[in-house]
Amino acid sequence: MPAKYSHVKKRSASGLLKKSSTNGHIHTVKDSPTHRGTLNPHVDRSITQAMTAVSQLERAIARILLLRYEQDIARLFSTRLFSVALVHLPTFVMRCVTVGGPSWVAQNADCDEIKDFFRAAIGMDMRQAGERVATKSVLWTYNALRHFAMSNNVTICSTRGLHSLRLLPHYPALKAHLDSLESGPSPTFTKPPHLGPLTEGLDALEEACELKYVADRGDWPADWRPKIRAGYERVSQTLWRVAREFDVRGYGLVLRDKLTTKWCDCGCSTDHLAEVCERTVREDEEESGVRPGKQREWDGRGSGVLGWGTEEEEDLWELDLDFGGVDPEECEDKADTDMTIGELMEWRYLKAEREKETGNAAFRKGEFEVAAGHYEAADKIEPEIPHYQLNLAAAHLKLNNWMDAEKACTKALGQHRSGKGYFRRAKARKMLGRNEDAIKDLRALLRIQPGNNEAMAELSALLPPVPRDPHIHDLPADQGSSSRPPPSSSSSSARHPVPSNHDPALEPTRLKSKPPKPLPFERTKADDRKLRIALVPMTVDMPISSVPASSGKQKAKAKGAAAQMRAESFMYPNWERYVVRRISG
């Protein structure tokens, strides 16, 4: 659970259960002096059965929390993507056409340069989403469970909230709800139905282009408007395609860790959660009252949640939330304990990036074990960023640690289905003798990057040769040629040739997909320009004590300089701090 819940003292699930003082584990002890010795085996069996039922209940509640969280992060981040397309993409198109010309974005919307920039910015947004959505989602689910309990006349404590054991008689209903959640499709990013088209963004883009390039300079062609429109529409489609490479089930690791490993199965998890959420729910009800239909919508959707599925839905990226997923002990070396959540997240990212850069330096020197240690440290600091695991996989490949490399890639691919992740895992699986799995990874890579020649070469080497029919060579030249199928009319196979020994059943599905519709205007020489999207370093004032000290004197000095700050610069991918430059053409 988020760090803000860590101050709540855990309690046993009922008065019949107490925590042993010997090793911290939960033991079933009858609260009676006559049962302090060896427990009656019959009593033992009954308590064990009761604990099994409670464990099933707790696991079901935890699973409901996680599944609904995945739905929430997919839905809320879809709203975020719509906001990016509406607010930030017009500026992005403007910067690109300033350098490349009015039709450059339309002709190059699917190029690797644009997609890599989108991947970096979305990755940083997803890192925040895992933390920002968790608090809200947990509160929504608790609210739903609370009103489900109220509809079944279950008592709710005014201070400690909903006691998990009180839901035990209603476990079948909770299990049915869990089954319905698990049977549903995997959450993915899709445009929220209540949001309209991107008309405002397109109008703002056209107006800005007309003022800057038509009215002032007059050096643009007369047909610039459909080119700009096509560029904006295509780059918006690219944004959604890149976003779907990310898997929401790989984020929210703080919440997952708390629900699955750091809470016992005796019922304290729901109680621990309820004590915090109950105050928030009651404060909300005191301020806004109990909204009509709230108790009927126990599943937490519809009218049970303020703003759900409406334009008034809260934008979590505009708020200063009250938790950042950082435990207090993780920040012992920072002087300012009053840092905002945004500053805490920047501090943590900066700390992880330092570990990564140190690992990169060791990697370049051939010190792969040292590099692996730094990459592991970076991932421990920032587990919501997959590229630290990809770096770790590269180090393990150099050390011939094939199983560790595969494990690191699998973890990274659980968050983002990247080309590097698939390629490095394919290499590890090939060395482990699992060629079929390596082929699957290479096919997945080519669906993302159909023009990756290195992956195509690896796939060609792994695919079994296609047996030839000897009778074809015995035919006359004219008959042999006539028996061959005519060349495909699709241009995609010409642009991305498959291996000569390929098996059609193993051919990447991307190569079979239809090419995009042709644009209503010709490609110009300016559209062949190579542009680079470069991030602008971000400078943040950080407490001196959070900056690693290289000597004992510096450490001692930092302890007495709590009010002193030091400017730190680092790359932080986002939708605002970047420049577009021409590198050729």
N, C-alpha and C positions, 0 to 999 in steps of 0.2 A: 504494500500500500504506500501511497505517497508519503514523503517525509513528515508532512504535517500531522499524520496519524500516529507517529512514533512516540508521542508523549503520553498516550493513553495506556494505562496499566492493563496488562492482560489479566483476565479473570477466568476461573474455571467455568464450565458450562452450567453447572448446577451445584447446589449445596452438597450433593452426594459425592462430588469429586473434588479432590484436593491435589495440589501440586507437591510432589516429593521434594524435599530439601537436599537430597543426596546428589542428584545429577541433572536436575532441571527438567526431566521428562515427566509426562503426565502418567500417573498410576491410578488405578481405580481402587479407592480405599473407602470402605464404609465408614461414615461419620459416626462411629460408635466405639466406646472403649472396648467392647467385647470382641471387636474385629481388628485389633492391632497386631495380632500374630498371624499365623497361617490362615488364609482365607478358606472358607468352606468351598469345596470345588463346585457345588451346585450354585452357590452365590456367584462364584467366578464366572460360570457359564452364562448366567442371566445377565450379569453386567457386561460381559463380552458381547452378547447379542445386542444389548442396548447401545453399546459403543459403536457396533457395526452400523446400526440404524442411524445414529447421530453422524457418523463419518460419511455415510451415503448422502445424508441431508446436506452436510457442509460442503462436500465435493460438488453436489448439484448446484448449490448457491454460488460457489466459486466459479463453476463453469458458466452459469448464467451471467455472472458479472463479466467474465472474459468475452463471451460471445457477443453480448450486447455492446461491450466496449469496442469490439472490432467493427460492428455495424455503425456505431457512433463515429469512430474515427474516419471510416470510409465516407459517411455522409457529410460530416463537417469539413473534411478535407476536400471533398468535391465542391463544397461552397467556396472554400479557399481558392481552388483552381479557377472557378468561375470569376472570382474577384481578380485574380492575377490576369486572366484573359481580358477582363474589362478595363482594368486600371493600368497594368504594367506592359501588356503586349503592344498597345499603340505606341508607347515610348520606345519599346524595343524595335518595332518596325521603322519608326522615324530614324533612329540611329543607324540602322542598317542601310536604308535607302539613301541616307545622306552620303554614305561612302560608296555604295554599290550601284545606285541608280533606282528608278521607280519600280522596275520589275525584278530586282535582284531577290527579294524575299520570296516572291511567288515562284521563281525558278529554283530556289535553293532552300525552301522551307524544311526539307527533309535531310539536309546535309548533316554530317557528323558534328561540325562546329556548333550549330544551333542546338542539336540534341544533347551534346555534352554539357553545354551551358545550362540547359533546362534540367538535366540530371543533377548537376551540382546544386542548383537553387532548390529544386524540389526535395533533394536529400536533406538539406538543412531545414527546410520546412517540416519534413516528416520527423526529423529529430525533435523538433519542438512539439509537433502534434502528439507524439507518444506521451509527453508529459502534460501538455495543456488539456488534452481531451480527457485524460484519465480521471482527474478530479471531478469534472462535470459529469462524466458518464457514470461513475460510481454513485454520485449523488442521485442521478436520475434512476438508476436501478434500485437503490435503497428506497427511494420514494415510491417506486412501483411495488416493491415487496411490502412496504409499509401499508399501502392502501389495499393491497391484496389481503393482508392480515386484518385490516379494519373491516373489510367487507365480509370476513369470516368470523367477526366478533373476537378477534385475538387481542388481548390486552397489550398496550404499548406503554412502557414507562416514560414519564415526561422528561426524565433526565438521562436515562441510559438507553432509551429507544427500544427497538424491536429485539427481543431475545430469540436467538435462533431456535432453541428447543421448543418454543411455542408454535413453531411452524411444522413440527414433526407430524402431527395428525394430518396435515395437508400436503405431505410429501408427494403423494400420487399426482396432485395437480401441478406442483412445481416440476416434477419429473416430466409430465406431459408437455409443459411449456419448454423445458430444456430439449426434449426430443424434437419439438417443432423448430426450435432454433438451429439444432444440429442438422436437420434435414433440409434446411434452406440452402440457397446457393452461397458460394463464398463471397464475402463482401468485396466490392471493387469500386473504382471511381467512375461515376457517371454524372452527367449534368443534372442537378436537382430540378424536378419538374416544375417547381413553383417559380423558378427564375426564368426570365424572358430571354430573348435573343441578345446578341452583343451589339445592338444597334448604336447605343450611346458611345461605345468605344470606337466603332467605325466612323461615326460622325465626327468625333473629336479628332481622329487621325486625319481624315480628309480635310477638315478645316485647318489643322496645323500645317499640312502639306501645301495647301493652297496659299496660305499666308507667307510661308517661308520660301517656297520654290516657284510658285506661279506668279503671285502678285509682285514680290520683291525682285526676283531674279529673272523670271520668265524664260529659263533655259530648259524646262522640262517639255517633253512631247505633249501633244494635245490629248492623247489617249492615256494619260497617267492615272486617271481615276480608276478604271477597271483593273489596272495593274496593282495599285495599292490595295484595292478591295480584295483581289484574289490572294495577295500576299498575306493579308491579315487573316483571312479565312483559313488558308493552308497552315499558317504557323500556329493558329489556334488548335487545329486538328493534331498537329505535331505535339503540342503541349499535352493533350489528353493521351496520346499514344505513349509518350515517354512516362507519364504518371502511372500508367497501367503496368509498367515494368516493376513498380514497387508493390510489395505485399504488406498489407496492413497487419497481417498476423505475425509479422516479425518485429513489430514495434510495441511500445508500452511495456518494456522489459521490467521496469520497476514494479509496476502493478502485477505482472505475471509472477515475478519472483516472490513477492509478498504472499500472493494467494496460493502458490503451489509449493513453496519450500519453507517459508519463514513463519507460517502459522500452523498450529497443530490442528488435528481433526476433532477436537473435543467441543467445538462450538464457540471458541473464543474469537474466531475470525469475524463472524457476523456481529458479535457483541462489541468487539473492538472497533469495528466500522460504525456501528449504530450510535455509539456514544458521541462520535463527532458529527455524523450526519443529522442526527435528531435535532441538535441545536440549530443547524442551518435550516432545516425544513420548518421548524416551528417559528423561527424568525421571519422566514418568507411568508408563512401563513398569517403572522401577525401584521405584516406590512401590506400584503396584497389580498389577504383572505383566501379561503379555499375556493378555487375556481370551479365553476359548474362542470360536471363530467369527470373531474379529476379522480374520484374514487372508482368510477366505472372503468377507466382506462388503466387497469392495474399493470398492464404490460409496459407502461411508461411512454407509449407513443400517442399521437393525436393530441387531444385536449389535455392529456395528463401532464404535458410539458409545455411551459410557456414558450411561445414562438416556434414550436416544432413545425417544420415544413412551411414556414412563412418568411416573408422578407424581413421580419423583425428578429429573426433568429440571431442569437448572439455570435459575434465574430470573435473567436477566442484569440486571434492574433493581434487584436487591438487592446488587450487587457494586460494588466500586471497581476498575474495570478499569485496565489499565496503559497505555492510550493514549486520547487524546481527539480525535484528528484535528487537533491544533494543532501546526504546526511551530514549532521554537524561535525562528526569526526573526520569527514573528508575535507573539511575546510580549516583544519587546525593551523595551517601555515598562512592564513590570510589575516591581515590586521584589522580590516574593517568588517565587523560583524553585521553592519547595517546595509550591506549591499543589496540592491534590488534583485529580483528574480532574473531579469535580463542580464544584469552584470554577473550574477552567479553562473549563468549558462555560458556567457562569453569567457569567464575565467576558467571554467571547466574545459571548454573547447580549446582554449589557448594552451592549457596544461597538457591536453592530449596531443595537440599538434607539436609541442616541443618534444614529446616522447617519440612521435613519428619521425620528425626531422633528425633526431639523434639516431634512430634506427636506420634511416636512409643513409646517413653518413657511414655507419658501420657496414651496411650492405654494399656500398660502393667500394669499401676497403676489402671486401671479401670475408668480413667477420659476420657470418650469417647467424650463428648462434646468439651473438650479442644483439644483432638486429631483431631477431625473433623475440628476445626478451623485452625490448623496447616496444615492439608492436603489440605484444600482449599487455603491457602496461597501459598503452594508449587505449586499447579496447576496453580494459577494465574501467578506465576513467569515463569513456564515452562509448558505451555498448550500442547506442542507437545509430552509430555511423559505420556502415559496412566496410569501407575501404581499409580500415585497419586490419580486418581479417584477411582481406585480399593481399595486403602487404605481408602478413604473417604466412599466408600460403606460398607466396613467392620465396620467402626465406626457407620454408620447409622443403620446397622443390629443390633448392640448391643443396640442401642437406640430405637429399634422398629420403626424406621422411614422408613417404607417399600417403600413408593413412592420415597423418596430421594435416598434410596439405589438403586432402579431400575434406576432412572435417571442417577446416577453416573456410573453405570455399562454400560448403553446404550451409554454414551459418550465415555467410554473407549473402548467398543467394536467397536465403529465407527472408531477407529484407528487400534486396534489389536484384532483379534478374539481369545482371550485367554481363557484357561480353567477356571481360577479364575473368569473372568468376567461372563462367562456363568453360573458357579455354583452359584455365589452370586446373580446374577439376578434371577436365578431359585428359590432360597430361598425367595427372596423378592416377586416374583410373586405368589409363593405358599401361602405365608402369606396374600396376597391380594385376595386370592381365585381364581386366574387365573391359574388353574392347566394345562390347555392345553398349555398355553404359557410357563409354567415351564417345561413341557415335551419337548417342542421344544428346549429349551435352553440346557437341559440335553442331548438330542440327538446330538446337535451341539458340545457339549463338548466331547462326546464319539467319534465323528469323528476325533477330534484332539488327544484325549487321550483314546484310546479304552480299556486300562487296568485300568481305574480309578474306583476302587471298591466303593469309597464313592458316586460317581455319579451313579453307577449302583444300589446301594442300594436305593438312593433317587428315581431313575426312577422306581424301582420295587414297591416302596411304593405308587407312584402316578398312576401307570397304573391300569386300571380296571381289575378285575379278569376275566379270560377267562372261559365262561360257559362250563361245562362238559356235555358230552352226557351220560345220565344214562344207555343207552343200552350197552355201551362198558363194563361196569362192570358186566353185566349179561352174557357176553360171556364166554366160557371156556377160560382157561388160554392160551392154544395154539392159539385159534382164536384171542384173544385180542392182543397177541404179534405179530401175523402175520399181523394184520391190521395196525400196527404202521409203519410209514415210516422208511426206513433204515437210519442209521446214516450218516450224511454228511461226504463226503470225505475231506472237507476243514478243515484245521488245525486251521483256525482263530476262528471258533466257539468254539473249545475246549480250546484255549488259553484265549478267552474272552467270557465266558458264559453269555447268556442273562438271565434276570429274569425269574423265573419259570412261572409267570403269565403274560408273555409278550404278547402283541398284535403284530403280524408280521408287521402290517402297521406302527407301531411306532418304529420298530427296527432300531437302528442307521445304517445309510447307510454304515459306515466304516466296520461293521461286515459282510456286504454282498460283500465287495470288494475282489478281488482275492489276495491271499498272494503273496509276492514277489517271484521271481524265485529262486529256491534253488541254493546255491553256489556249484561250482564244487569241493569243498574240505570239509572235515568233521570239525565240531566244536571241538576244543581242550579244555583242562582244563584251559589253559591260557586265552581263550576267555571269560571265566566266571568271570574274574577279574573285580572288581568294581573300576572304576577310577573317580577321581574328577577333574574338570576343575576349577581352582581357579584364580580369577582376581588378578593382582598385583596392589597395590595402586599407584596412580599417584600423584606426588608431584609438585605443581605449586607455584611459587612466586607470591603472591597477594599483592596489596597495603594494608597497615595496616588499612586505613580508610574503606576498604571494609569488614573488619572483624568485626562482631558485638561486640560492647564494652558493658561490663556489668556495668559500672559505669560512672558518669559524668566526672571524672578525666581522665579516659581512652579515652572518646570521645574528650575531649579537647586536650589531647596529640596527638590523631590521626590526628586532623585537622592541627597540625603543623608539621606533619611527612609525608609530601606528597611524599618524595623521599624514604622513608623506605618501605621495603617489608617484608613479613612474609611467610614462607613456609607452605602451606596447603596440606594435603594428603587426598585423597578421591578415591573411586572406580569409574572408568570411563570405562564401557565395551567397548572394541575395539578388533580389530583382531590381535593385537601384544602383549599386556601386559597381559599375563596369563601363568600359569604353569599347567601341568598335573601330578597328583599324584595318586599313588595306595593306596586305602583305605582297600581293602580286596582281598583275593585270591593269 
